[in-house]
Amino acid sequence: MELRHLRYFVAVAEELNFTRAAARLHIGQPPLSMQIRDLEDEMGVRLFERTQRRVALTPAGKCFLDHARRILAGVGEAVAETQRAARGESGELRVGFTSSLPFTDLLPDALHAYRRRYPAVRLQLREMFTPEQFGALARGELDVGFVRLQAGRAPDGIVLREVARNPLRLVVNVGHRLAAGGAVAVADLRDEDFISFPDDVGTDLPAVLRALCRQAGFEPRIVQTAREATTQIGLVAAGLGIALLPAPLETVRMARVRYLALAAPARRFSGGHRGAGAGGLSGGACSGGQRGWRALLGRSVARAGPLPFRRPAAP
């Protein structure tokens, strides 16, 4: 039994006339009659009562009609769903992002536009540090990742595309000697106590801090570490030191904290995904969905220059 047999049967059952059913199917009446007889022989039941005046469904034919319609509808839906998946309009897309990205317009705008354009795609979002995203991409656990890079390159098999840049901010207590000033040179921080991430946390900010300080001729004195950026801001508010963080985090407002511009290179925001050599998407995701996400970024939010972020009103 083939799908065409079911289509032929449904057409005859709905028309109750072989001539009209044959015209509807764009085939001749004799081949249609032969296909219906073959179907009945295969099933071992009579599906139609035939006389010179009329064609009628037998009780077995009425039962089979319900099943045939459901089978054909299911096949049609399966084909449509597969085609949507190939176009990136369904399936699952697994997206990684760094912790400061939701403080910008980049991720919310991209997610909103993607959900509106591809409502049938399930988005699975994971907050991860950049090295963790690289590992997850390589293992096939992520399809796309938003990573921060100050220097270096992605591991083999990962394709990077720069989508935005944003500067660093020096976070100081409101009573700090620099709090009322403008942009700060790194050389002015020689005698300061720093609060930073632990080296094993998975961000390159500790390395960036050391590199900037060494370029200015000194080693940073790190007196406290914290794994969360918001914790570091709270420790600055307590007067335990200063911190170097991405600019979008200045949306975190605390009464005893000031954010100062730093004369340092902007940090790159890149969109990463697995290259063709890393294999296809897994876990229900489809390559079309990944292409759709990259195309959306290219049209909507990929940019060189400062990364916009939600700047609250001054307290």
N, C-alpha and C positions, 0 to 999 in steps of 0.2 A: 504494500500500500504506500502510495506517495501523496504528497500534499495536493497535487493536482486532482487526485481522485476525490479528495475532500471538497475541493473547490467546485468540481463538477457536480458532486452530489448536492451541495448546498444550493447551487444555482437551480438545479432541477426541482429540488424540494421547495424553493421559494417561488418559482414560476409555475410549477405543476404543469409544465408544458415543455416538451423536449425542443420544439422549434424555437420558442422564445429563449430558452436557456442556452441553446447553441449560439443564437445571435448575440446574446449577452456575453458569452465567453469567446466570441469570434472564432468559432470552430464549426465544422459541419455537423449536421444532426446524426448521420450514421456513426461517425467516430465517437460522438458523445454517448450514444446508446450502447456502443460496444464497451466503453470505459465503465459505465454504470453496471453492465452485466458482469464485467470482470471484477468489480468491487463486490458485488453480491456473491459471486462465486467464491472469492477469497474469504469473505466473512461467513459464508454458509447460511445466509438469511436473505429473505426477500425484503428490499427496502421500499419498493413501490408496487402498487397494484396498477396494472396497465390494461386499459381497454381501448377500443377504437375511439371512444368518446371522451375519455378522461384519464388522468394520471392522479393517483392519490398515494399518500404515504401510508405504509403499514404501521402498526404499533411499534415494530422494531425500528422502522425508518424514523418515526417521530422521536424515539429515544436517541437514535444515533445523530439526529440533526442537532440536538442540544450540545452533544459532545463535540461534533465537528465544528460548530460555530466557536466554541470555547477554544479548541485547539488552534484554529486559524487566527483567532484574536490574539492568543498567546504568542504564536509565531510572529505575527505582525508587530506586537509590542517588543518582542525580543530583538527583531531586526531594527526597529526604531531606536531602542535603547543602545544597541551596539553602534549604530550610526552616530548617535549623540555622543557616545564615549569617544569615538574616533575623532569627532570634531572638538573634543574637550568640553562638552556641555553636560557631562555626567561623570560619575565615578567619584574619586576622592583625590584631593590635593593636600599633601602634608607640607606645612610651611613652618620653618624655624625663624626665630627672630631674637635679637638681643634685648636686654631688659629696658634700655632707654628708648627703643624704637616707638613704643606706644605713646611716648610723650611728644612725638612729632606728628605731622600730618601725613607722613609717607605711608605708614602701615594702615591707619584707619581709612584713608582715602582709597588705597589700593583694594582693601578688603571690601569696602562698601561698593566700589565700582565692579569688582569681580562677582560679588554675590548678586548684584543686579543683572549682570550680563549672563552669568551661568548659575541660575538658581538651583539647578539639580546637582551641582557639584558639592560634595561634602568637604568642608574645610576643616582640617585638623591642625591646630596651632600649638606650637611648643616653644616656650621661652628657653633659650639655651645660649651659653657663651659661644664665641666664634669657633674655637677648636672643637667643641662638642658638636657643633653643626657640621663642620667638615667631616668628622667621624661618622655622623649619622647619614650624611649624604653618600659617603663612600660605601656604607653598609646597606644602602637602599632603604633606610628608615625615614628619610626626608626626600621630598622631591625638589623643593626650593628653599633656600635659606637667605635671610638678611644678616650679613655679617659686617663687623667693623674691622678695618685693616688700616694700620698706620704705615706698615712697611711689609716687605716680603711678598710671597705669592701663595696661591692656593695649592693644595696637594694635587698630584697627578689625578686626572679624571674629573676634576672640578672646574667648571667654567665660571669665571667671574665677569660681571658687568657692573661698572660703577654707576650708581643711580643718584647719588647725592654726596655732598660734603657738609660737615658742620664743624665748628671750632671747638676748642677746649675752653673750659671755664675754671678759674681759680675760686674755690669756695673758702671764704674767710668769715670769721666771727665779726659781728657788727662793731666790736670794740677794737679790732685789729688796726694796726698802724696804717695799713694800705686800704682799709675799707672805704674811705671817702675819695680815693683817687680814681684814675682812669685805668687804661691798659697797663699790665704789669709785665716787666721783663723778668725772665727766669733768673737772671743774675741777681735780682733783688731779693731772692728767696734763699740765699745761701745759709742764713742762720735760722731758718724756720723749722718747726716740727711738722712732719707730714703724716697724714692719715691716708692709707692706701689699701688696695686689695692684696690679699695674700698671693704669693707667686703661683700657687697651685690652683687658683680659682678658675682659670680658663680665659682671662681677658689679658690683652697686651698692655693695659694701662700702666702696670708697674714698670714694665720695660720702657714704655714711652716716657714715664716720669724720670727714670734713671738716665735715659739717653739725653733728654733735654737738659737735665742738671749737669751731666758730664760735658755737654757742649758749652755750658756756661762756666765750667771749670770747678765743679764741686760734686760731691756725692750727697744725695738727699738723705736727711736724717728721718727715717720712718719710725715713729714712736708708737703707732697703733695701726692694726689692720682690721678690716671688716669685710665680710663677703658680700654685703649689700650696699649699693650706692646710697640709698636713703639712710642707712645706719651711719655711714660716713658723714652725711650732712648733719645728722643729729649730734655726732661727736664734735663736729666743728662748732655747732651751736653751743655745746657745753664748754667750748674753749680749750679743747685738747689738742688742737693743731689746725692745719689747713689741708685741703684736698684738691686734687685735680680730676675733674669729671667732664664728660661730654656736655655741651651746651644745652641740649634738650632737658637735662635734669634741673635746670634753673626754674622749671615750672613747679618744682617742689618748694613751697614757700614756708619758711620758718622765720619768726620775728627776729632772731639773733644771728641771722646769716645774710651775707652779701655774696653776689656772684660777680666776679671781675673778669674782663677780657684778658686773655693771655697772648702775648706776642709769640705764637707758635703755629706750626702748620695745621691746617684743618684735617680732621680725621675723615677717612673715606667710608661711606656706606656703600656696600656692594651687595648685589643680588647674586647668589651662587646657586648653581644647579649641576647635576651630574652630566658629564659629557656623554657622547654616544658610545664611547668605549667602555662605559661603566655599566652598561646593560639597561634594559627597559625598566619602566616603573613597576612597582610591585604593590601588593596589598590593596588591589582594586583601583589604583590610580592608573591614569592613561597618559600617554605622551601628549595627546591633544590638550589635556588640561594644563600640562606644564607649558606647552607652547602658548596657550591662551593667556596664561599668567604673565609670561615674558612679554608677549605682544601688548598686553594691557599696560605693563610698566613702561614699555617703550613709548606708548602714546600718551599716557596720563601723567606719570610722575618721574620718569627718568630725567635727570637734569644734572648739569654741572653747576657749581656755585653753592651758596649756603643752603642748608636744609631747613625748611620752615618748621617751626615748632610752636606750640601753643604758649604764648607768653602772657601770663596773667597780669592783671593790673598791679602796680606797685602797692605794697602794704602801707 
